[in-house]
Amino acid sequence: MSLISIIIVLIIVGFLLWVVNTYIPMARSIRTILNVVVVIIVVLWLLSAFGVLHGVGNIKLS
């Protein structure tokens, strides 16, 4: 995945999160949970895109 496509995805996700936070009325706690979940998903996606999480699925706990 190229750096340009990663930047474009980050801009789109940020814009969509801003739209949801600005124009959809919801309780503050739900908005906070939504923001945290989106940030965690984006961070995990970025780590996977840069290859940091590539081998994590192969770890076996025994």
Secondary structure as UniProt FT lines:
FT   HELIX           3..23
FT   HELIX           28..49
FT   TURN            50..55
FT   HELIX           56..58
//
